[in-house]
């Protein structure tokens, strides 16, 4: 079989390529939002000891927690799970914030997992497996991206509903939503758009499969009969 014949197979659709690119950009933006400590910040003129926080990190300037029996000064940025903030971790990590952490974490895992599979579909590797099960792979990527979108929706919806609670950060009126939160919103919207394009490709692949069920056998009859 010549090289030209082997390369004579359907290429990935434009919808999948667009969806994959959107998913890739969304994943990078989400990773930045995930790691950076700027989901909420205090106004500069407020002189608040609280400065910024992300879902994994808090930054203080000469802060003493009022309910802590030990005279411990918190100055600088601290990871939530570090030993330095062990005595106030329960205050730093209420249940609603832990839920948001998990939503964003699983969204990242699903997003990058879908990107990995989409890359294999686009480059057609492994070729026979992709050509045989392309609509199933695209459907799986759509489900992963759609679930990631839903999880991000929960995160961006729940955070502003809880970040000004009186039982969390002191003087909440001195704080405002910051860049990392808005990046998470952008990632949510891009994931939603990516899910739509990937869904279009999965639907196209299913219809193509129904119309031409014997395509792989016709293209590679010897390989599927054990004579390759």
N, C-alpha and C positions, 0 to 999 in steps of 0.2 A: 504494500500500500504506500503510495507516494506521500510526501509531506503536504502537498497541496490538498490531497484528499483528506488527510487527517485533520487539517485545519478548517475543513469545510463543515463547520457546525455552528449553531446559533450562538451569537455573542450575548453578553449580558445586556439587558434593556437599559434604555436611558433613565427610566424611572428608578431602577435599582442604583445606578451610578449616582444620580442626584440624591437619592435617599441615603446612600452610603457616605457621600461627602457631607451632607447635613449632619448625619449622625457623628461623623468624625469631628467636625467643628464643635458640635454640641458637647461631645465628650470632653474635649480639651477645655472648653469654657467651664463645664461642670467640675472638672478636676481642679481648676483654679479656685472656684467658689468653695469647693470641698476643703481645700488646704489653707486658704487665707483667712486671717482673723478679722474680717471686716464685714460681718453680717450686721452688726449694730455698733455705733460709735457715740461718744458723748460730744456735745457741742464744745468747741474750743474755749468759748467765753464762760463756760459753766464752772471751770476749775474743779470738775468732779474727779475723785480718785479713780473712778472707773474710766478707762479710755476706749478700748475696743474689745470685741469678742467675735470669734468664729464658732462653728459647731464643735471644734476640737481645742480651742485655745482662748484664753482670756489675757488681757493686758491691763495692768493697774499702775498707778503712780502713788506711792506712799499710802497704801490702803490698809486699813485695819477693819476686820469684820466685827460688827457690834455684838454678835451673839457668840463669839468665840471666847472661851475663858482664858486662853493663852494670849499673851501680848506678842502676836506675830505680825510683822510688817510684810506686806506683799508689794513688791516694786519690780515691775518688768512684765514680761509675758510668760505665761505658764500653760503647759499642756494640761488638759482636763484630767488625764489619767496619770499625771506625774505625782511623785511622792510629796512634792513641795506644797501641794494644795490638798493633801489628804484630809485635813481637818475641816475643810469647807467644800469638799467635793459634792456632798449631798445637796448643798445650796447651789453650787455651780451647775449641777446636772439634774434638774428636775425631770420627772417622767416624760413630759411633753417634748423636752429637748432631746432626750434619749431616743424617743420615737422618730424625731426628725433626723437625727444622726443615722439611724438604721435605714430610713427611707432613702436618704441621699447615698449611703454606702451601697445598698442593693441596686439603686439606679445606676451607679457607676459600673458595677459588676455586669449588669445586664447590657448596658450601653457598649462597653468594650468587648463583651462576648459577641454581641451582634456585629460589631465592626470586624471582628476576626473572621466570622463566617461570611460576611459580605465580601471581604477581600478574596476569600477562596472562590466565591461564586463569580466575581468579576474576572479573575485571572484563569478561571476554569481549572482549578486544581483541588483535588484530583479530578481529572477530566471526566471519566466515565461516571463516577459517583455524582458529580455535580450535575451532569446532563441528565442523569436518571432521576435524581431526587431534587432538582432545582426548586420546584414549586413548594416542596416540603421545607427546604432550607430557608427559602424566602418567607414562608409562613411562620417559621420559628423565629426568624429575625424580626418580623412584624410584631409577633406576640411579645418578644423581649423588649422591643423599643416602646411598644404601647404600655406595657407594665411599668417601664422606667418613667415614661411620661406621667402616668398616674401617680407614681410615688413622688415625683417632683412636684406635681400639683398639690399633693398633701403637704409637702414640706413648705412650699411658698405660701400656702393658704394658712397653715397653722402657726407659722412663726410670727407674723405680725399680730395675730390674735392673742398671743401670749407674751410677747417680749416686753410689754409695758406693765406686766403684773407687779403689784406692790410687794408681793412676797418673793420676788426674784432680785433683780439688780436694784440697789437703792437709787432713789431719785430718778425714776424712769422717765419723767418729763424732760430731763436733761439729755436724753438720748434720741437718736434717729437711726432709721434704717440706712445701711451703708452699701458700698460697692459690691461686696461679695454676694449679698442677698439679691441685688439686681442682676448680677451675672447668673445666679441660679434661675431667675425668671427667664432670662434669655435662653438658657440651656433647656428649660422646660418647653418653650415655644419652638425651638429648633428640633427638639426630639419629637414634638407633635407633628411638625411638618415632615420630618424624616419617616415617621411611622406611616403617614399617608402615602408617600411615594413608594415605600417598601410594600405596603398593602396592594397598591396598583400592580406592582411587579408580581407579587404572589398570585393575584387573581389572573393576570395575563399568563403566567406559567401554568396555572391549573387548566385554563382553557386550551392552551397549546398542547398540554399533555393529553387532554381528552380528544382533541382533534387528530393528533399524530402519536398514538400510543406506541407504535413500533419504530420510532425514529432511531433510537440507539441501535437496535438490531439491524436496521437497514444500513446504517453507516458503518458498523463494525461487525459484520456477520461472523467472520472467522474468529475474532477475539471472544465472542460470546458462545462459540461452539467448541472452544478449547483447542483451536488449531493455530493460535497466534504464537 
